[in-house]
């Protein structure tokens, strides 16, 4: 998993987080992992994805390292467009146990 070392870095510098904080961090890391997997599945380098988005490789690196909750929806929409995907936001009353190609936040 691409983000395992990032999680270990967070624990070293900030100590063991509360359950709520940990859940948020894990969601951020899951989103970064999903972006990494979709990018590599598309056969793109970080630089190629960045070029498609009109940004820099370092931005893609930060996204994949778990920029997560700090990311704006428009940034995530640009990632989806660059990967020929769709960004779907939803507020359903019931959520399935597992969503494919998605990060479940709540």
C-alpha positions in Angstrom: 0.0 0.0 0.0 1.4 3.3 -1.1 0.4 5.2 2.1 1.6 2.9 4.8 4.8 4.9 5.4 2.8 8.2 5.5 0.6 6.8 8.3 3.7 5.8 10.2 5.1 9.3 9.8 2.0 10.9 11.1 2.0 8.6 14.2 5.7 9.4 14.9 5.3 13.2 14.7 1.9 13.6 16.3 1.5 10.6 18.5 -1.4 8.2 18.6 -4.5 10.2 17.4 -8.0 10.0 18.9 -10.4 7.6 17.2 -12.1 10.5 15.4 -8.9 12.0 14.1 -7.6 8.5 13.1 -10.8 7.9 11.1 -10.4 11.2 9.3 -6.7 10.5 8.5 -7.6 7.0 7.3 -10.2 8.5 5.0 -7.6 10.9 3.6 -5.2 8.1 3.0 -7.9 5.9 1.4 -8.7 8.7 -1.0 -5.0 9.1 -1.8 -4.7 5.4 -2.4 -7.7 5.4 -4.7 -6.2 8.3 -6.8 -2.9 6.3 -7.0 -4.7 3.1 -8.1 -6.9 4.9 -10.7 -3.8 6.8 -12.1 -1.7 3.6 -12.4 -4.6 1.6 -13.8 -4.9 4.4 -16.5 -1.1 3.9 -17.2 -0.3 7.5 -16.3 2.7 8.9 -14.4 2.1 11.6 -11.8 3.5 14.1 -14.3 1.2 13.0 -17.0 -1.9 13.2 -14.7 -0.6 16.7 -13.6 -0.3 17.8 -17.2 -3.9 16.7 -17.9 -5.1 18.7 -14.9 -3.0 21.7 -15.6 -1.0 21.4 -12.4 2.3 20.1 -11.2 3.6 16.6 -10.3 4.1 17.7 -6.7 0.3 18.4 -6.4 -0.4 14.8 -7.6 2.1 13.5 -5.1 0.4 15.3 -2.2 -3.0 14.1 -3.4 -1.7 10.5 -3.4 -0.1 11.0 0.1 -3.5 11.7 1.6 -4.3 15.3 1.0 -7.9 14.0 1.3 -10.2 16.2 3.3 -8.1 19.3 2.6 -8.8 18.8 -1.1 -11.5 20.9 -2.7 -14.3 19.3 -4.6 -13.2 21.1 -7.8 -9.7 19.6 -7.5 -11.2 16.1 -7.1 -13.4 16.8 -10.1 -10.3 17.7 -12.1 -8.7 14.4 -11.1 -11.8 12.5 -12.2 -12.0 14.3 -15.5 -8.2 13.8 -16.2 -8.8 10.1 -15.5 -11.9 9.9 -17.7 -14.0 9.2 -14.6 -16.9 10.9 -12.9 -16.9 12.4 -9.4 -20.2 11.6 -7.6 -21.2 13.2 -4.3 -24.2 11.8 -2.6 -26.2 12.1 0.6 -28.2 8.8 0.6 -30.3 7.7 3.6 -28.7 4.2 3.2 -25.2 3.4 2.1 -24.1 0.0 0.8 -21.4 -1.8 2.8 -18.8 -1.5 0.0 -18.7 1.0 -2.8 -16.4 0.1 -5.7 -14.0 2.8 -7.0 -15.0 5.0 -4.1 -14.0 6.1 -0.7 -16.8 6.0 1.8 -16.6 8.9 4.2 -19.6 8.4 6.4 
